[in-house]
Amino acid sequence: MNKFILNYLGIFFSLVAILSFLNIVYSYYFNLYLNIDAYFYTLIISAVLAFCSLIKIRSDVKISIYHKIITVILGYFLIPSVISIPFYFSIYNVSFLSCYFESISGFTSTGYTIFNNINHIDQSLIIWRSTTQWIGGIYFLFSILLLIDMFEDSLKKSLTNFISFNYSEIFKQYFKVFLLYSILTFILFILLKLINLRTFDSFNISMTIISSGGFLPTNNIKSIINSDFKEIVFSILMLFSYFSLFLFYNILFLKNKTINFFSEDIYLAIYFTLLVTIFFIFFNFNYNFSTLLFSISSSVSNIGISLDNSNINLSFIFLIIVIIGGSFFSTSSGIRLIKIYFLFKYSINQILSYSKPNYIYTNKFYFTDTIVEQKEINKYFLSVLIFVFSLFLITSFLTIFGFAFDEAFKLGILTLMNTVNSSMYGLENIDFNQLNNQSKFIIILFMVIGRVELLTILIIIKKFLFKN
């Protein structure tokens, strides 16, 4: 058990070591010496911890799903503690709790920041903020693969035809995910360069988009995305973290692929098209459709960044979109559209079965040959209840610690959905650095819960309620 934890987390400490080394090289090359010692500390500590990945574990050792869950949760708390070192030893005199808050926010791809003026931050530290999101995004995807056995067949078949992964298949899928994640990041970087963004901004934003993060290299995204054309292109690029990471791979290697591999992405495409159509017809009041498209794409992908002229009157609608979320195997959060659709379709079938008892209604859905079983529907319903209960808890805590109820409610949704606060939701003026320690602890806890909820609570519910 202990060897497995060290082996798994050691992989990501290796990534931290590599990225801290690259930051040192960048700092030397551009004569940015203000925070360079902090990256040396990070490199040494992460490199030492990375040696843990060299510990071999027997491939025939069976690691229980509960041990895997513990490993994932520990990673969300331990890896950011190393990532926070450059923030703590920087020249900006930030408390360790605030630094840890920043690193957790980046690692969970939430995007809350303790820095009020990004334009005054050292460029190497801006890059470090972006890389924390990138590492967190791939950690989330790897964790889904690690816990693949706990998911329903209807979701698993969008990834693989294997009923259960062995070590060889896990390694193969890990390598594929890392390669796809890196290639898509590079493609985003190139596309951002093609719309005339400077290299520094393109590099940072590409890591923000692919990880569904909220960190930006500037105070105001409008200073970078300063035309309607850029807004439209940027909106399309944000969909990279909305659809499944395997979508482009499955399209390129279409041979031997069944409809199951595309069913969720088809639903997501239909849903996004309906959203765009509805907003274009009913909410395009000031003929600022490019801004509306930007807000829609940012919300469905759980990135959350917005332009200054976003329509705050639509904040509740955007929050609903955030809650629904994107693809099961993407870096976005949310309850997931496909689960909500299955619940809705099942509920309609149940109502019709009482009104027309002579008809037979099955839980077979369009674009898939899989029949969703009753126990899976139960788990989908429980996931909604868990979200509601979690939202009630964080809203209550934040209200006790001084937030107004409406502000606590909105912030609770964004925290659980790992979406950055912005003008689109009317929360852009929150100063996280000035929050009391209790509020920071609560937000840290629920940022992690938002990332691991579906990976942990559902399996615990399955253990006690679905023993068969």
Secondary structure, DSSP 8 states (H G I E B T S, - for coil): -HHHHHHHHHHHHHHHHHHHHHHHHHHHHTT--TTHHHHHHHHHHHHHHHGGGG----TT----HHHHHHHHHHHHHHHHHHHTHHHHTSTT---HHHHHHHHHHHHTT----S-S-GGGS-HHHHHHHHHHHHHHHHHHHHHHHHTGGGS-HHHHTTT-S-SS--HHHHHHHHHHHHHHHHHHHHHHHHHHHHTT--HHHHHHHHHHHHTT----SSS-GGGTS-SHHHHHHHHHHGGGGTS-TTHHHHHHT-TT--GGGTHHHHHHHHHHHHHHHHHHHHS-TTS-HHHHHHHHHHHHTT-----TT--GGGHHHHHHHHHH-S-TTSS--SS-HHHHHHHHHHHHHHHHHHH-TTS----B-TT---B--HHHHHHHHHHHHHHHHHHHHHHHHHHHTT--HHHHHHHHHHHHTT----GGGT-TT--GGGS-HHHHHHHHHHHHHHHHHHHHHHHHHHHHH---
